[in-house]
Amino acid sequence: MSTLGTGSRGGAVLMAALVVDSIGNGLFLPLQLVFFSQLTDVRLGLLGVLMSAANTLTLPIPVWTGVLVDRFGAFPLVVAAQLMQGAGYLGYDRVHGPVGILLATTLVAVGVRVFWSSVFTAVADFADGSPSTRTKDTWFAWANTTRTAGLSAGGLVAAAAIADGSDGAYRAVAHGSAAAYLTAAVAIAVFVRAPGRVRGTGDPQAGYRTLLRDRVFLAFTGVNTVFATTSMMLALGLPVFVLDGLHGPRFLAPAILVGNTVLLAALAAPVIKRLAPYRRSRVVIAAAVLWAVWCLLFAALSPTLRIWLVPLLAGAALLFTAAELLHAPVSMALATGLAPAAARGRYLAVFQYSFTFAGMVAPAFFTTLFEAGRALPWLVLGAVNLLAALAMRLLEPRIPAAAQHEERPSGDDRRLPKAVGP
């Protein structure tokens, strides 16, 4: 891909800004419903409707964001998204009725959707011009690591606020989230630069018409919806599964989730470095198989295991973590490799719909099947992952070789690059 101007600079600042952004996300992710139920008189049922409506209104956002990214670049959209989220969280402290809550939550939801529809293009653009020796797979792994670390740090503070339970604690979290987003926006706007690339020109719909004819990319996006749904299932289903399905101790699910987070943050970059020689499609297939085995092991667990329950559950969860380590950065790198340079923003924005639809499907999928039987959601999910692995194997011959690997420059890429001068 041809680039214009100087190389990328500010890699360390970019990663640090993503940490700060994720801290803001982690601070407020567990608090939205309890925040408004504590500080306003709006009933809980209506709050749920308002938040669902806000998220539904944002469904067309990725399509528009993709066009803007290809026309103006990804970083302005990333900064705008963070500013919107910061402003929205400041508004949380100042709204009291349904209309105000809808407006504030919609502003945050739009910012979230714009961010995830542009940030991976920003990372890919930065990697194209980076003086570092990292491949895109490694940059995506570092981005995933920083996001995980930030979410964890923010979640710990949010847990403290919930434990405190006072209005002041909740308001402090809203202000802290706003400050995190605004700080990240300023840092990226001031210190991070990436080279220009060939932008989409002409009819904005032309890129989407091309995308809709790209059967390989659309097939991969569809299959990735299965993987995106699976990636949500540990956090979504484990607490209910442990307490109601296995009658296990209350500490067990949080401990496993913390362990999962720590391992993801510590191992993402080293694992991706070792996977460089392998085809990306094969890595994704391996992740699907690991997830399927994890599901089958979870399905086999029962309360009768007694003292064996804790080690078996923790051991099975390690398979989930291993699959997530493989899938998260490699799937994004493969989607980037399948995207034409001039339409990268549109392609990666559409790819995010696999995660959007997964978020819509996952809660109903788990709760409906779990009510029918403790093992049923895991059995069905395991079978679906095996089918998705087969689909990836059938798709593999049609994936261009250039999308399967990225030429890796020589040198040491074990550390984040320091920001370099213009």
Secondary structure, DSSP 8 states (H G I E B T S, - for coil): --EESS--B-HHHHHHHHHHHHHHHHHHTTTHHHHHHHHS---HHHHHHHHHHHHHHTTTHHHHHHHHHHHH-HHHHHHHHHHHHHHHHHHHTT--SHHHHHHHHHHHHHHHHHHHHHHHHHHHHHHHH-SS---HHHHHHHHHHHHHHHHHHHHHHHHHHHHH--HHHHHHHHHHHHHHHHHHHHHHHHH-B--EE----S-HHHHHHHHHT-HHHHHHHHHHHHHHHHHHHHHHHHHHIIIIIS---TTHHHHHHHHHHHHHHHHHHHHHHHHTTS-HHHHHHHHHHHHHHHHHHHHH--GGGGGGHHHHHHHHHHHHHHHHHHHHHHHHHHHHHHS-GGGHHHHHHHHTHHHHHHHHHHHHHHHHHHHH-SSHHHHHHHHHHHHHHHHHHHHGGGS-HHHH-----SS--SS-------
